[in-house]
């Protein structure tokens, strides 16, 4: 089968990109021809057909008013994306298209192209973008569902998009255009949800289609586990941003007889470091961005990984990768996290946004070192049996067949 895999980022920038790339690798190993398509970026590999990628777009970079207006229009409908996709399809015709995260930088303009060429399309929901204009579903640091049932105007009223009226207006108009006027997402045959939470939440928020549940996978053979921690340390790994609940983590860990390693970078880094310095929290280390074996070694040495998110996580890869390394996870009871972190089995869960609740779970972990090893082994067994590539592949092939049948 010839499969066109689409994601706006095609390097390991986040969970959506990593999942896209690992899916492509898995499909290639199974003998399928995989074509990648997305946005130009210096971090990309040397992909075939890269000349048909859309131009690199950075919405956070300062630019002229004319360029801002042009970029805003591209969110609604990108003629460049449409034309380059038409060019690619003259070179290669896929049997199926698998979309991931493509909003804004690419836009849904490519869906018209697939429809005209009668190519079936599936889409994996990497976030809540189909029901939330700014996809985080957060307001003032808490989960927000004001846009439920298509009330997208709340995004503009509350300036949800980076505190900007203009950016929030663009995202609001985009949602009304794509969902209420053009109904452009109706051109997708099958939607995939990596978590049961997102599957149910999009329906609850007013999405009319029924997504198919298929969680992320991991090849545990690529990860050497270490069940016995060598350091009195817990790790956080991921983006340093508000939705991750990192100030809650600092409040919880303050004064404890355990060290915290924060691995990653992001807009909250300066604020986190300022809090550590101001409050003299001496048991926190900032290690910056790490990847590959360097990252895995830090996790292997630790007692556990902590994910204190305060937003609706989907099916976080940080949890799955920690499990593959034989580490239990202390995660907040929100979004799709509890689907992976089973309390007392593969880790511990706590009340989101509550530093006391998190502190109690860390203390419980310290008190029972044998439990750390037991939960780590359970976690490793979970990804080996439930989230392995073969299980994922068989289910994905069923979904592709379903999409092809629906497109007839």
KEKE-3310 file (N, C-alpha, C; in steps of 0.2 Angstrom, whole numbers, plus 5000, padded with zeros to 4 digits):
npx = (5004:5002:5006:5002:5008:5005:5010:5012:5024:5039:5050:5057:5048:5037:5025:5015:5023:5033:5025:5020:5031:5036:5026:5027:5039:5036:5026:5034:5043:5035:5033:5026:5025:5029:5026:5031:5024:5024:5029:5042:5058:5073:5077:5072:5073:5081:5069:5061:5053:5053:5052:5039:5034:5026:5030:5040:5032:5031:5022:5024:5035:5040:5033:5029:5014:5007:5012:5008:4994:4993:4998:4987:4977:4981:4978:4965:4963:4975:4982:4995:4997:4987:4991:5004:5001:4993:5003:5012:5004:5003:5015:5015:5003:4994:4987:4980:4978:4985:4982:4988:4993:4989:4983:4982:4997:4996:4983:4966:4964:4970:4961:4951:4958:4961:4948:4943:4952:4948:4953:4955:4954:4961:4962:4971:4967:4977:4975:4963:4958:4948:4937:4940:4945:4958:4964:4970:4960:4960:4958:4963:4972:4965:4955:4944:4928:4920:4918:4910:4898:4899:4901:4911:4914:4918:4932:4937:4931:4937:4951:4959:4969:4985:4983:4979:4968:4967:4973:4965:4953:4955:4957:4944:4936:4941:4936:4922:4921:4927:4919:4906:4902:4909:4910:4921:4928:4921:4925:4934:4936:4938:4941:4953:4956:4969:4966:4954:4948:4949:4942:4929:4927:4927:4915:4907:4909:4902:4906:4901:4905:4910:4925:4938:4945:4963:4977:4993:5009:5024:5040:5046:5058:5067:5071:5080:5077:5078:5075:5079:5082:5096:5098:5092:5080:5067:5060:5055:5050:5049:5040:5042:5030:5014:5003:5008:5009:5020:5023:5015:5022:5034:5030:5026:5038:5046:5058:5058:5066:5072:5077:5073:5074:5072:5069:5070:5064:5057:5044:5041:5053:5061:5053:5051:5064:5066:5057:5063:5075:5071:5063:5072:5073:5082:5083:5081:5085:5089:5091:5090:5087:5086:5090:5087:5099:5105:5095:5087:5096:5096:5082:5083:5091:5083:5070:5056:5045:5037:5022:5014:5002:4990:4980:4970:4978:4982:4987:5000:5016:5027:5024:5022:5035:5043:5037:5042:5055:5055:5050:5039:5026:5021:5007:4995:4977:4969:4963:4969:4978:4976:4972:4983:4992:4989:4983:4994:4998:5004:5010:5007:4993:4987:4977:4974:4983:4985:4997:4999:4992:5000:5013:5010:5010:5022:5029:5024:5029:5043:5043:5041:5052:5052:5040:5042:5050:5042:5030:5037:5040:5028:5024:5032:5029:5016:5017:5024:5014:5002:5004:5012:5021:5015:5002:4997:4999:4990:4978:4978:4978:4965:4958:4962:4957:4943:4942:4945:4934:4923:4925:4922)
npy = (4994:5011:5025:5041:5051:5064:5078:5094:5097:5089:5083:5079:5087:5088:5077:5074:5075:5065:5054:5053:5051:5039:5030:5030:5024:5011:5007:5007:4996:4986:4984:4994:5008:5023:5040:5056:5072:5089:5103:5114:5114:5117:5107:5096:5079:5073:5072:5063:5071:5084:5096:5099:5102:5114:5131:5137:5142:5153:5158:5165:5174:5191:5201:5210:5220:5217:5204:5197:5198:5190:5178:5175:5174:5162:5153:5151:5146:5139:5143:5139:5127:5119:5120:5114:5102:5097:5096:5087:5075:5073:5067:5056:5044:5041:5027:5029:5043:5049:5060:5070:5082:5097:5109:5127:5130:5123:5121:5116:5116:5106:5096:5097:5094:5080:5075:5078:5070:5058:5051:5041:5047:5047:5054:5057:5062:5073:5083:5094:5102:5101:5105:5115:5132:5136:5124:5120:5120:5128:5140:5154:5145:5134:5119:5122:5123:5131:5133:5123:5114:5122:5136:5146:5159:5162:5161:5172:5182:5180:5181:5169:5164:5166:5177:5187:5198:5199:5188:5178:5181:5178:5164:5161:5165:5156:5143:5144:5146:5134:5124:5127:5133:5129:5115:5107:5097:5086:5079:5070:5052:5044:5046:5046:5042:5044:5042:5037:5047:5058:5054:5053:5066:5075:5072:5075:5089:5092:5087:5079:5066:5049:5045:5033:5022:5022:5019:5027:5019:5010:5004:4993:4986:4995:5001:5000:4994:5000:4995:4996:5011:5022:5034:5046:5053:5061:5063:5076:5077:5086:5099:5115:5123:5132:5124:5112:5111:5115:5124:5119:5107:5112:5118:5107:5099:5106:5107:5094:5077:5073:5074:5084:5083:5093:5091:5098:5112:5128:5141:5144:5143:5153:5159:5148:5145:5157:5156:5146:5151:5162:5157:5148:5135:5121:5108:5106:5103:5110:5103:5106:5104:5088:5073:5057:5044:5050:5057:5046:5039:5048:5046:5032:5032:5037:5037:5038:5045:5061:5069:5083:5088:5101:5102:5095:5081:5070:5056:5054:5054:5054:5048:5034:5032:5032:5022:5011:5012:5006:5013:5019:5031:5046:5054:5067:5066:5068:5071:5060:5053:5045:5033:5027:5028:5018:5018:5013:5002:5004:5016:5031:5042:5059:5073:5085:5101:5102:5104:5098:5085:5080:5080:5071:5059:5058:5056:5044:5036:5036:5030:5017:5008:4995:4995:5003:4997:4986:4992:4998:4987:4982:4993:4992:4980:4983:4991:4983:4973:4979:4991:4988:4988:4979:4976:4989:4990:4981:4985:4998:4995:4989:5001:5009:5001:5002:5016:5016:5008:5016:5026:5022)
npz = (5000:4996:5006:5011:5023:5033:5042:5050:5056:5054:5061:5077:5085:5094:5102:5092:5080:5082:5084:5071:5063:5069:5066:5052:5050:5056:5046:5035:5038:5037:5024:5016:5005:5010:5010:5015:5020:5023:5032:5027:5035:5043:5052:5047:5040:5025:5015:5002:4988:4995:4989:4987:4999:5010:5013:5026:5041:5055:5067:5078:5076:5074:5062:5046:5044:5032:5030:5041:5038:5027:5032:5041:5032:5026:5036:5035:5022:5012:4998:4993:4999:4994:4980:4980:4985:4974:4965:4970:4970:4956:4954:4962:4967:4981:4990:5001:5013:5027:5039:5052:5063:5056:5056:5053:5049:5037:5034:5030:5016:5008:5009:4999:4988:4989:4989:4976:4969:4973:4984:4999:5016:5032:5049:5063:5079:5087:5096:5104:5094:5084:5091:5099:5097:5100:5104:5116:5126:5138:5151:5160:5167:5169:5164:5150:5143:5136:5122:5118:5109:5097:5101:5097:5098:5111:5111:5105:5114:5126:5123:5120:5112:5114:5122:5113:5105:5091:5085:5092:5086:5072:5074:5079:5068:5059:5064:5063:5049:5044:5050:5052:5040:5028:5031:5030:5036:5034:5024:5027:5029:5041:5058:5070:5087:5099:5113:5124:5131:5123:5113:5118:5123:5112:5106:5116:5116:5105:5092:5078:5073:5075:5082:5080:5092:5095:5102:5105:5100:5105:5101:5112:5111:5107:5119:5133:5148:5166:5181:5194:5203:5202:5208:5220:5214:5205:5188:5177:5160:5146:5137:5143:5149:5152:5153:5158:5172:5180:5190:5200:5203:5207:5219:5226:5228:5235:5248:5251:5253:5241:5224:5210:5193:5180:5163:5148:5137:5135:5135:5149:5156:5161:5171:5180:5184:5191:5201:5208:5212:5220:5230:5235:5232:5234:5229:5215:5198:5183:5167:5154:5136:5131:5122:5114:5119:5129:5136:5139:5148:5159:5163:5166:5178:5187:5200:5197:5184:5183:5179:5179:5173:5169:5160:5147:5143:5130:5124:5131:5125:5133:5145:5140:5135:5146:5153:5145:5148:5160:5171:5184:5183:5190:5189:5185:5187:5174:5158:5146:5154:5166:5159:5156:5167:5180:5195:5208:5201:5188:5191:5200:5204:5205:5212:5199:5199:5212:5224:5237:5236:5226:5232:5243:5235:5230:5242:5246:5237:5240:5252:5249:5242:5235:5229:5219:5210:5207:5201:5190:5182:5179:5171:5161:5156:5152:5140:5132:5129:5127:5119:5108:5092:5083:5087:5086:5072:5066:5069:5064:5050:5049:5050:5040:5029:5032:5029:5015:5011:5014:5006:4993)
capx = (5000:5006:5003:5004:5008:5005:5010:5015:5031:5042:5056:5054:5047:5032:5022:5012:5028:5036:5020:5019:5038:5037:5021:5030:5044:5033:5023:5040:5046:5029:5033:5022:5028:5027:5028:5030:5023:5022:5031:5049:5061:5080:5078:5069:5078:5081:5063:5059:5047:5053:5051:5032:5032:5024:5035:5040:5028:5032:5017:5027:5040:5038:5033:5025:5007:5005:5014:5003:4987:4994:4998:4981:4972:4983:4975:4958:4964:4981:4983:5001:4997:4983:4994:5009:4998:4991:5009:5014:4999:5005:5021:5014:4996:4994:4981:4977:4981:4984:4983:4990:4992:4990:4980:4986:5003:4995:4976:4962:4963:4972:4956:4948:4962:4960:4941:4943:4955:4945:4958:4952:4958:4960:4965:4972:4966:4982:4973:4956:4958:4942:4931:4942:4949:4965:4966:4972:4955:4961:4957:4966:4976:4961:4952:4939:4924:4915:4916:4905:4892:4900:4901:4918:4915:4922:4939:4938:4929:4942:4957:4962:4975:4991:4981:4978:4962:4968:4974:4959:4948:4957:4955:4937:4933:4943:4932:4915:4921:4928:4915:4899:4900:4911:4910:4926:4931:4916:4928:4938:4932:4938:4945:4956:4958:4974:4964:4947:4946:4948:4936:4922:4927:4926:4908:4903:4909:4898:4908:4896:4907:4912:4931:4940:4951:4969:4982:5000:5013:5031:5044:5050:5064:5072:5072:5083:5074:5082:5070:5082:5085:5103:5098:5086:5078:5062:5061:5050:5053:5044:5040:5041:5024:5009:4998:5011:5008:5026:5023:5013:5027:5039:5027:5026:5044:5050:5060:5058:5072:5072:5079:5069:5077:5068:5072:5066:5064:5050:5043:5041:5059:5064:5049:5052:5071:5066:5054:5068:5080:5068:5061:5078:5072:5088:5083:5079:5090:5087:5095:5089:5084:5090:5086:5091:5101:5107:5088:5085:5100:5093:5076:5084:5094:5078:5065:5050:5044:5031:5018:5009:4998:4983:4976:4968:4982:4979:4990:5006:5022:5032:5022:5024:5042:5045:5035:5047:5062:5054:5049:5032:5024:5016:5003:4988:4971:4966:4963:4971:4984:4974:4971:4990:4994:4984:4985:4997:5000:5010:5012:5002:4989:4985:4973:4978:4984:4985:5003:4999:4991:5006:5018:5009:5011:5030:5031:5022:5034:5049:5042:5040:5056:5051:5035:5045:5052:5036:5026:5041:5040:5021:5023:5036:5024:5010:5019:5025:5008:4996:5006:5017:5019:5011:4995:4995:4998:4984:4972:4978:4976:4958:4955:4963:4952:4937:4941:4944:4927:4918:4926:4919)
capy = (5000:5018:5029:5048:5053:5072:5082:5100:5096:5082:5082:5077:5094:5086:5071:5073:5074:5059:5049:5053:5048:5032:5027:5029:5019:5005:5005:5005:4990:4981:4984:4999:5014:5029:5047:5061:5078:5094:5110:5115:5116:5115:5101:5090:5074:5073:5068:5063:5076:5089:5102:5100:5104:5121:5136:5137:5147:5154:5163:5169:5178:5197:5202:5216:5220:5213:5197:5195:5197:5184:5172:5174:5171:5155:5148:5149:5142:5140:5141:5136:5120:5116:5119:5110:5095:5095:5095:5080:5070:5071:5063:5050:5044:5036:5023:5033:5049:5049:5066:5071:5089:5101:5116:5134:5131:5120:5122:5111:5117:5100:5091:5097:5090:5073:5073:5078:5064:5052:5047:5041:5051:5046:5059:5056:5068:5074:5087:5095:5107:5101:5108:5121:5136:5136:5117:5118:5120:5130:5147:5156:5140:5128:5117:5126:5120:5136:5133:5117:5115:5127:5143:5147:5166:5163:5161:5180:5186:5178:5181:5163:5163:5170:5184:5192:5199:5198:5180:5175:5183:5173:5157:5160:5165:5149:5138:5145:5145:5127:5119:5129:5135:5124:5108:5104:5091:5080:5076:5064:5046:5041:5050:5041:5046:5040:5041:5036:5053:5063:5051:5055:5073:5079:5070:5079:5096:5094:5085:5074:5060:5044:5043:5026:5023:5018:5023:5027:5013:5011:4998:4993:4983:5000:5005:4996:4997:4999:4995:4999:5017:5023:5040:5048:5058:5060:5067:5079:5078:5088:5106:5119:5128:5133:5118:5106:5111:5114:5127:5115:5103:5115:5119:5100:5096:5111:5105:5086:5074:5070:5079:5084:5085:5096:5090:5101:5119:5131:5148:5145:5141:5159:5160:5142:5146:5163:5154:5141:5155:5167:5153:5144:5128:5119:5101:5106:5104:5111:5100:5109:5100:5082:5068:5050:5040:5055:5058:5039:5038:5052:5043:5026:5033:5040:5033:5039:5051:5065:5073:5086:5092:5104:5102:5088:5077:5065:5050:5057:5049:5055:5042:5028:5031:5031:5015:5007:5012:5003:5018:5021:5038:5050:5058:5070:5063:5073:5069:5053:5051:5039:5027:5024:5027:5015:5020:5008:4997:5007:5022:5034:5048:5064:5078:5090:5107:5101:5102:5094:5079:5077:5079:5064:5053:5057:5053:5037:5032:5036:5025:5010:5007:4989:4996:5007:4991:4982:4996:4999:4981:4982:4998:4989:4974:4986:4994:4977:4969:4983:4996:4986:4990:4974:4977:4995:4990:4977:4989:5003:4992:4989:5008:5010:4997:5005:5022:5014:5005:5022:5031:5019)
capz = (5000:4996:5011:5012:5030:5034:5049:5049:5058:5052:5065:5083:5089:5099:5102:5085:5075:5084:5082:5064:5061:5071:5062:5045:5051:5056:5040:5030:5040:5035:5017:5013:5003:5014:5008:5020:5017:5028:5031:5026:5041:5043:5056:5043:5036:5017:5013:4995:4987:4999:4985:4987:5006:5011:5016:5034:5044:5062:5069:5084:5074:5072:5054:5044:5044:5026:5031:5046:5035:5022:5036:5044:5027:5025:5041:5032:5016:5009:4991:4992:5001:4989:4974:4981:4985:4967:4961:4973:4967:4949:4954:4966:4969:4987:4991:5007:5016:5035:5042:5059:5065:5050:5056:5053:5044:5031:5033:5027:5009:5005:5009:4993:4983:4990:4987:4969:4966:4976:4988:5005:5021:5039:5053:5070:5083:5091:5102:5104:5089:5080:5095:5102:5092:5102:5105:5123:5130:5144:5152:5166:5170:5171:5158:5148:5138:5134:5115:5117:5104:5092:5103:5096:5100:5117:5110:5104:5120:5131:5120:5122:5108:5117:5125:5108:5102:5083:5084:5094:5081:5067:5076:5079:5061:5056:5066:5060:5042:5042:5053:5051:5033:5023:5033:5026:5039:5032:5018:5030:5030:5048:5063:5075:5094:5103:5120:5125:5134:5118:5109:5121:5124:5106:5105:5121:5114:5099:5086:5076:5070:5080:5081:5082:5097:5093:5106:5102:5101:5106:5101:5118:5110:5107:5125:5138:5155:5172:5186:5200:5202:5205:5211:5224:5209:5200:5182:5172:5154:5141:5136:5149:5147:5158:5154:5161:5179:5183:5196:5205:5204:5212:5226:5229:5229:5239:5255:5251:5253:5235:5219:5204:5187:5174:5157:5142:5137:5133:5137:5156:5159:5165:5177:5184:5187:5195:5207:5212:5215:5224:5236:5238:5232:5232:5226:5208:5193:5176:5163:5147:5131:5130:5117:5113:5124:5134:5139:5142:5154:5165:5166:5169:5184:5192:5203:5193:5180:5185:5174:5183:5169:5172:5154:5144:5139:5125:5125:5131:5124:5139:5149:5136:5134:5153:5154:5141:5152:5167:5176:5185:5182:5194:5184:5187:5185:5170:5151:5145:5159:5170:5155:5156:5174:5184:5202:5212:5196:5183:5194:5205:5201:5210:5209:5196:5201:5219:5226:5242:5233:5222:5237:5246:5231:5230:5249:5246:5232:5243:5257:5247:5236:5232:5225:5213:5205:5204:5196:5184:5179:5177:5166:5155:5153:5149:5134:5128:5127:5124:5115:5104:5085:5079:5089:5082:5065:5064:5070:5059:5044:5049:5050:5033:5025:5033:5025:5008:5009:5015:5000:4987)
cpx = (5004:5002:5006:5003:5009:5005:5014:5023:5034:5049:5053:5053:5042:5029:5018:5017:5031:5032:5020:5025:5038:5031:5023:5035:5041:5030:5029:5042:5041:5029:5029:5027:5025:5030:5026:5028:5021:5026:5039:5052:5068:5081:5075:5075:5077:5075:5063:5053:5047:5051:5044:5030:5030:5030:5034:5037:5030:5027:5019:5032:5037:5038:5029:5018:5004:5007:5009:4996:4988:4994:4991:4976:4974:4980:4968:4958:4970:4982:4989:5001:4993:4987:5000:5007:4996:4998:5012:5010:5000:5011:5019:5007:4996:4987:4977:4981:4980:4986:4984:4988:4994:4987:4985:4991:5001:4988:4972:4961:4965:4966:4952:4951:4961:4953:4941:4946:4953:4950:4956:4957:4956:4964:4965:4972:4972:4981:4966:4954:4951:4936:4933:4947:4957:4968:4968:4966:4956:4960:4959:4968:4971:4957:4946:4935:4919:4913:4912:4899:4893:4900:4908:4919:4919:4929:4941:4937:4935:4949:4961:4968:4980:4989:4980:4971:4962:4969:4968:4954:4949:4955:4948:4934:4934:4938:4925:4916:4922:4922:4907:4897:4902:4910:4915:4929:4926:4920:4933:4934:4932:4943:4947:4958:4963:4971:4956:4944:4944:4942:4929:4922:4925:4918:4904:4903:4905:4900:4904:4898:4910:4920:4933:4946:4957:4974:4989:5004:5020:5034:5048:5057:5070:5074:5075:5081:5079:5077:5073:5085:5091:5103:5092:5083:5072:5063:5055:5053:5047:5044:5038:5036:5019:5005:5001:5011:5015:5027:5020:5018:5033:5037:5027:5033:5048:5051:5060:5065:5073:5074:5074:5074:5072:5071:5068:5067:5058:5049:5042:5047:5062:5060:5050:5059:5070:5063:5059:5073:5077:5066:5066:5076:5078:5088:5080:5084:5087:5092:5095:5086:5089:5086:5090:5093:5103:5100:5086:5089:5098:5087:5078:5087:5089:5073:5058:5050:5038:5029:5013:5004:4992:4979:4974:4973:4979:4981:4997:5012:5027:5031:5024:5031:5045:5043:5040:5054:5061:5053:5042:5032:5019:5013:4997:4983:4967:4967:4965:4976:4982:4972:4978:4992:4989:4987:4988:4999:5005:5012:5007:4999:4988:4980:4976:4978:4984:4992:5004:4997:4997:5012:5017:5010:5019:5032:5030:5027:5041:5049:5042:5045:5055:5045:5037:5047:5046:5032:5030:5040:5033:5020:5026:5031:5018:5011:5020:5019:5003:4998:5011:5016:5015:5004:4993:4994:4992:4978:4972:4976:4968:4955:4956:4958:4945:4936:4941:4937:4922:4919:4924:4913)
cpy = (5006:5023:5036:5050:5061:5074:5089:5100:5089:5081:5081:5083:5092:5079:5069:5071:5067:5053:5048:5049:5041:5027:5025:5024:5012:5003:5003:4998:4984:4981:4989:5004:5020:5035:5052:5068:5083:5101:5110:5117:5113:5109:5095:5085:5076:5069:5068:5068:5082:5096:5104:5102:5112:5125:5136:5143:5147:5160:5167:5174:5185:5198:5208:5215:5216:5206:5194:5193:5191:5178:5170:5171:5164:5150:5146:5145:5144:5138:5137:5129:5116:5114:5114:5102:5092:5093:5088:5074:5068:5067:5056:5050:5039:5033:5026:5038:5048:5056:5066:5079:5094:5108:5122:5134:5128:5121:5116:5111:5111:5095:5091:5093:5083:5071:5073:5072:5057:5047:5047:5044:5048:5052:5057:5062:5069:5079:5089:5101:5107:5104:5114:5125:5136:5130:5115:5117:5122:5138:5149:5150:5134:5126:5121:5123:5125:5136:5127:5119:5121:5134:5145:5155:5167:5164:5169:5184:5185:5179:5175:5162:5168:5177:5189:5192:5197:5191:5176:5176:5178:5166:5156:5160:5158:5144:5138:5144:5137:5122:5121:5131:5130:5117:5104:5097:5085:5076:5070:5058:5044:5045:5045:5045:5041:5039:5040:5043:5058:5061:5053:5063:5077:5078:5075:5086:5097:5091:5079:5067:5056:5042:5036:5026:5018:5022:5023:5021:5015:5004:4997:4990:4989:5004:4999:4998:4996:5000:4997:5006:5018:5030:5042:5054:5056:5065:5070:5079:5080:5096:5110:5125:5127:5127:5112:5106:5111:5118:5123:5110:5106:5116:5112:5097:5100:5108:5097:5083:5070:5075:5078:5087:5087:5096:5093:5109:5122:5138:5149:5144:5147:5159:5154:5143:5152:5161:5150:5146:5159:5163:5148:5137:5124:5112:5101:5107:5105:5108:5102:5103:5094:5077:5062:5047:5044:5056:5051:5038:5041:5048:5036:5027:5035:5035:5033:5045:5055:5069:5076:5090:5095:5104:5095:5085:5072:5058:5051:5052:5049:5049:5035:5027:5029:5024:5010:5007:5009:5007:5019:5029:5041:5055:5061:5067:5067:5070:5062:5050:5045:5033:5024:5023:5024:5015:5013:5002:4999:5014:5025:5041:5053:5069:5084:5097:5108:5099:5097:5086:5076:5076:5072:5058:5052:5054:5046:5033:5031:5030:5018:5008:5000:4990:4999:5002:4987:4986:4997:4993:4980:4987:4995:4984:4977:4988:4988:4973:4973:4988:4995:4988:4985:4975:4983:4994:4986:4981:4995:5001:4991:4996:5010:5007:5000:5012:5021:5012:5011:5026:5028:5022)
cpz = (5000:5001:5011:5019:5030:5041:5047:5051:5057:5055:5072:5088:5095:5098:5095:5080:5076:5082:5075:5061:5063:5067:5055:5045:5051:5050:5035:5031:5037:5027:5013:5010:5006:5011:5013:5017:5023:5027:5031:5033:5041:5047:5052:5040:5029:5015:5005:4994:4991:4995:4985:4994:5006:5014:5023:5036:5052:5064:5075:5082:5072:5065:5053:5044:5038:5027:5036:5043:5030:5026:5039:5038:5026:5030:5038:5026:5012:5002:4989:4994:4996:4982:4974:4981:4978:4964:4964:4970:4960:4949:4957:4968:4975:4987:4997:5010:5023:5037:5050:5061:5059:5050:5056:5048:5038:5029:5029:5019:5005:5004:5002:4987:4983:4988:4980:4966:4969:4980:4996:5011:5028:5043:5060:5074:5088:5097:5101:5099:5085:5084:5099:5098:5094:5104:5112:5127:5137:5145:5159:5170:5171:5164:5157:5143:5136:5127:5113:5113:5099:5094:5103:5098:5106:5117:5109:5111:5125:5129:5122:5118:5110:5119:5120:5105:5094:5082:5086:5089:5075:5068:5076:5073:5058:5057:5063:5052:5040:5045:5052:5044:5028:5025:5030:5029:5037:5027:5021:5032:5038:5052:5068:5081:5097:5110:5120:5128:5128:5113:5112:5122:5118:5105:5110:5120:5108:5092:5084:5073:5076:5079:5083:5087:5095:5097:5102:5104:5102:5105:5107:5117:5109:5113:5130:5145:5160:5178:5193:5200:5206:5209:5215:5220:5206:5194:5180:5166:5149:5140:5143:5148:5152:5159:5157:5168:5183:5189:5202:5207:5209:5219:5230:5232:5234:5246:5256:5251:5247:5230:5213:5198:5182:5168:5151:5142:5135:5136:5145:5159:5163:5171:5182:5188:5192:5202:5211:5216:5221:5231:5238:5238:5229:5229:5219:5203:5187:5171:5156:5143:5131:5125:5117:5119:5130:5139:5143:5148:5160:5168:5169:5176:5189:5195:5199:5189:5183:5179:5177:5179:5172:5166:5152:5140:5135:5127:5125:5130:5129:5144:5146:5136:5141:5155:5151:5144:5159:5172:5177:5184:5187:5190:5187:5184:5181:5163:5151:5149:5163:5166:5154:5163:5178:5191:5206:5207:5192:5186:5199:5202:5207:5207:5206:5199:5209:5222:5232:5240:5230:5227:5241:5242:5230:5236:5249:5242:5236:5249:5255:5240:5232:5227:5218:5207:5202:5199:5190:5179:5176:5171:5160:5151:5149:5141:5129:5125:5124:5119:5110:5097:5081:5081:5085:5075:5062:5064:5065:5052:5043:5047:5042:5028:5026:5029:5018:5006:5009:5009:4993:4985)
residu = (UNK:UNK:UNK:UNK:UNK:UNK:UNK:UNK:UNK:UNK:UNK:UNK:UNK:UNK:UNK:UNK:UNK:UNK:UNK:UNK:UNK:UNK:UNK:UNK:UNK:UNK:UNK:UNK:UNK:UNK:UNK:UNK:UNK:UNK:UNK:UNK:UNK:UNK:UNK:UNK:UNK:UNK:UNK:UNK:UNK:UNK:UNK:UNK:UNK:UNK:UNK:UNK:UNK:UNK:UNK:UNK:UNK:UNK:UNK:UNK:UNK:UNK:UNK:UNK:UNK:UNK:UNK:UNK:UNK:UNK:UNK:UNK:UNK:UNK:UNK:UNK:UNK:UNK:UNK:UNK:UNK:UNK:UNK:UNK:UNK:UNK:UNK:UNK:UNK:UNK:UNK:UNK:UNK:UNK:UNK:UNK:UNK:UNK:UNK:UNK:UNK:UNK:UNK:UNK:UNK:UNK:UNK:UNK:UNK:UNK:UNK:UNK:UNK:UNK:UNK:UNK:UNK:UNK:UNK:UNK:UNK:UNK:UNK:UNK:UNK:UNK:UNK:UNK:UNK:UNK:UNK:UNK:UNK:UNK:UNK:UNK:UNK:UNK:UNK:UNK:UNK:UNK:UNK:UNK:UNK:UNK:UNK:UNK:UNK:UNK:UNK:UNK:UNK:UNK:UNK:UNK:UNK:UNK:UNK:UNK:UNK:UNK:UNK:UNK:UNK:UNK:UNK:UNK:UNK:UNK:UNK:UNK:UNK:UNK:UNK:UNK:UNK:UNK:UNK:UNK:UNK:UNK:UNK:UNK:UNK:UNK:UNK:UNK:UNK:UNK:UNK:UNK:UNK:UNK:UNK:UNK:UNK:UNK:UNK:UNK:UNK:UNK:UNK:UNK:UNK:UNK:UNK:UNK:UNK:UNK:UNK:UNK:UNK:UNK:UNK:UNK:UNK:UNK:UNK:UNK:UNK:UNK:UNK:UNK:UNK:UNK:UNK:UNK:UNK:UNK:UNK:UNK:UNK:UNK:UNK:UNK:UNK:UNK:UNK:UNK:UNK:UNK:UNK:UNK:UNK:UNK:UNK:UNK:UNK:UNK:UNK:UNK:UNK:UNK:UNK:UNK:UNK:UNK:UNK:UNK:UNK:UNK:UNK:UNK:UNK:UNK:UNK:UNK:UNK:UNK:UNK:UNK:UNK:UNK:UNK:UNK:UNK:UNK:UNK:UNK:UNK:UNK:UNK:UNK:UNK:UNK:UNK:UNK:UNK:UNK:UNK:UNK:UNK:UNK:UNK:UNK:UNK:UNK:UNK:UNK:UNK:UNK:UNK:UNK:UNK:UNK:UNK:UNK:UNK:UNK:UNK:UNK:UNK:UNK:UNK:UNK:UNK:UNK:UNK:UNK:UNK:UNK:UNK:UNK:UNK:UNK:UNK:UNK:UNK:UNK:UNK:UNK:UNK:UNK:UNK:UNK:UNK:UNK:UNK:UNK:UNK:UNK:UNK:UNK:UNK:UNK:UNK:UNK:UNK:UNK:UNK:UNK:UNK:UNK:UNK:UNK:UNK:UNK:UNK:UNK:UNK:UNK:UNK:UNK:UNK:UNK:UNK:UNK:UNK:UNK:UNK:UNK:UNK:UNK:UNK:UNK:UNK:UNK:UNK:UNK:UNK:UNK:UNK:UNK:UNK:UNK:UNK:UNK:UNK:UNK:UNK:UNK:UNK:UNK:UNK:UNK:UNK:UNK:UNK:UNK:UNK:UNK:UNK:UNK:UNK:UNK:UNK:UNK)
# end
